[in-house]
């Protein structure tokens, strides 16, 4: 005899693909949201710095942009060099470091050597002399004398300070040839004799590194007697005026760059943060993984729709209804996060192309970034509707 009643059907299947797709999509949403938030925060900071930089450079004409950018780069580079050489001098010469830095500020007019060039040369001399066993205070005095002598030798021999500085460094290092064109003749015999004259040695045995350096320094000073003071004596000559003017201009450029560094640093930090967040999703592998997760989610939804159509009673299950809501919310969050990311990239590209923030972008090599794009952009522009109510 037939009986009427209910038939309960238990539906089982492999839901691992669906679960994995949902999890990966949620992770991608989190990364996109974080990237958008970080980019927005960085752009805000960069925007503030850009306004400050714009007010400082607002008087420059737009048709002079190439010259402005070139001077901008030189100012920033000069400021960085000045900071590094100042720090180096204070470390090498210790308690005399501050005195060396102050001394370097006055050489442009008196010797035609810029502050950065003077500190760099003094630091290189100090790097040679101190390891030889010469005390930092003595090394500071010798280094300053060598830099000033380079200015005089350049004036006397119609050479550049860079040429004379390099020749003096070579002479202290034991090379005799570079200094000969400037009237200095170094030889082992002369150096040993000078060490004996200065009571640095008793004439027996080999000279120590410090003895040889002190004796070499003395020979150089003797052979350049005629050149010493030449820059001051001929300061009215056209060549020396040009050297002094160039050195003073280098000093001014470095000081302008120093004043701009706080703004540049803030702007660079903001743009760097933007670039870092953009790179995370500009990476083809990251985008491919994100898009693959969306594809797997769509595939899983399609399979689930088939199940729902075959078994209408499944729609009444509370767990299934909760899953439907969760999936709809996931798709909505993907759309919102994607839009935030796209807007962040657009804002970054505007900064990278707009004056004055584009100046910093050019200096540090920040390039506009391609935005997120998909083939069905119109379709995904609105939050999708997930509906399992089909019959």
Secondary structure as UniProt FT lines:
FT   HELIX           16..57
FT   TURN            58..59
FT   HELIX           62..64
FT   HELIX           65..92
FT   HELIX           94..96
FT   HELIX           97..104
FT   TURN            105..106
FT   HELIX           107..111
FT   HELIX           115..129
FT   HELIX           130..132
FT   HELIX           136..157
FT   HELIX           161..172
FT   TURN            173..174
FT   HELIX           177..180
FT   TURN            181..183
FT   HELIX           188..197
FT   TURN            198..199
FT   HELIX           209..223
FT   TURN            224..229
FT   HELIX           230..233
FT   TURN            234..236
FT   HELIX           238..282
FT   HELIX           284..310
FT   HELIX           312..316
FT   HELIX           318..353
FT   TURN            355..356
FT   HELIX           357..364
FT   TURN            375..376
FT   HELIX           377..380
//
